Amino acid sequence: MARPPADPGRQRERAHRVLDAAAELILRWGYDKTTIADVARAAGVAKGTIYLHWKTRELLFAALLRRERVATLEEVRRADPGTLRELVGVVAAEVMRRPLVRAVLLADTEVLGKLTTMKSARPGDPGQAEALNRLLGALRKHGAIRPDLTDAEHVSVLTSVVFGFLTATRLTPEPYRVPAERLAELLADTAHRALEAGREPSPREARAIAEAVRAYVAQAAGMAGRKLEAALEGQLP
């Protein structure tokens, strides 16, 4: 007698349950010490069931990290930032409250282990660069960023600010550490002072700037969502 076809909804729910277990274990033990057997046991499924979704451990954890990126961008969209400062602030706040996303950005080998090497070996997504270039072009057109800096210089400064704040958290003496929420605000303020033009946009410019920021977030979320769908199918494009 033929086996009835699998329920796609049930398969998807099971995949997310496995990813939930993988997230808990990688934060507790790190990638290098977390096995498929560990994940299966924590998720309450058989090892073979996990291999029905993902052929390798790398594919399983790649799906987990992509799910974290999608969740981050969904929260950013929900916050509906309308300026570069607001965008940086919201993203910073989300990164600071999501240890896996923070580990990816900082290439934290204690958490991600060999995944950091695998990730760095893969080519970057040209779609992400295209989306960022489009945003910078719109911000420049409407006078929202410094005209004396090139796009590469804007990205370099922003990257330095973000990574500097994230790294400094671990290096700052305990009495001088500030709450994550306040740190995100300080990061956004620093980026604003370093990169924005220092002039009040007209109402028309403000609308155009907000549209450009929202379009960038929507495009980034769309790309991340498509990658997650592929990862949930066991693919790694």
C-alpha positions, 0 to 999 in steps of 0.5 A: 500500500502506498504511503500517503503524501507528506503534509507540507504544513507539518513538514514546515512545522517540524523543520522549524522545531528542529531549527529551534533546537539547533539555535538553543544548542549552538548558543550553549555549546557552539557549532563545532560541538553540536551534532545532528544527534544532539539536535534530533534529541532536543527536537524530539525527532530521529536523526534520519528525519533531520536528513530528510530536510537537510543532507548535511549539518552545514545546510541545517545551520545555514538554514538557522542563520538565514531564519535569524536574518529574516526574523531580524529584517521582519522586525526592521520592517515592522519598525518602519524606519524613514531615515538613515539614522532610524534604519541604523538604530533599529538594525543595531537594536535587533542585532544586539538582542539576537546573539546568533546575528551578532555572532555572524556579524562578528565572525564569532568562532566560539559560537559558529566555529567552522561555519565562519570559514565556510561563510567567508569562502562563499561569494557575496550576493551582488543583489545586496550590493545593488540594493545598498547602492540604490539606497545611497544613490537616493540618499545622495540625490535628496541631500540626506548624506554627506556629498564630500564622501564617496559611496565606498567611504560612506559604507566604510565609515558605517561598517566601522561604526557598527563593528566598533560598537559591537566589539567595544561591548566586550572590551568596555569595563563593567562599570562603564557598560550601558544597556543594549537599547541605549547602545543602539541609540548611541550607535545610530547617533554616531552614524548620523553625525558621521554620515548625514548631511546636517541639513533639514530636508524639505517635506518632499525630500523627507518623503523621498528619503523615507520611500528609499529607506523602506524600499531598501528594507523591503528588498533586503527582506525579500532576498533574505526570505527567498534564501530562507525558502531555499535553505528550508528545502535543503539548498544553499544557493 
